[in-house]
Amino acid sequence: MEHAIRKHCTVHHDEDPAFYKSLSAKVDALISQHHEQWDLLAEKLEDLRNEAAAGRQTGKDGMGREATTFFEHLAQVGFENGQIPAEHLPAFQSLKHRVVEILQKTIVSIDFWTNADKQKRVRGMLKTAFSATGIDSVKSNRERLAVEVMKLAKNRHDTLTRTRQVQEP
């Protein structure tokens, strides 16, 4: 069961890196915590397997699933240990919404993923949004963050555009 969960996490990692990284960490923790208790370990791994199969179901604290996916990935890339200092949380929450908004408005254009100029323009918009946060670690990592967001957006293209269509009246 452990190998099935790890394989699932590997296959789906690019769709939601933060979620599947946390599942991998949970597998490690369960194995180290219950390595001598086979029945309990099997039960816990079965629960985790179900969680992995279901994927991210809802966002945290009322955030939509897409916003949470991008929020957690940006936190992992933009901050040491993926932990957002409390004083930066409001600005980072705002950034998360701005990033999803930018992506939902731009990636729907025809031939977006094959048009380097369109992608460059969106990366510029993202870097501007990162700089506007006033958070030093986000500003200094804006280039890497823009690349990571674009990779994640490409992997989540269908969900991002479907979410936008649902939100529009």
DABEL-V797484 format. One record per helix or strand of 3 or more residues. SS is the DSSP state (@ for helix, = for strand). FROM is the first residue (numbers start at 1). TO is the last residue. If there is no record, write none. Layout:
{{SS;FROM;TO} {SS;FROM;TO}}
This chain:
{{@;2;15} {@;17;34} {@;38;54} {@;60;62} {@;65;78} {@;80;82} {@;86;106} {@;112;114} {@;116;132} {@;136;140} {@;142;155} {@;157;167}}
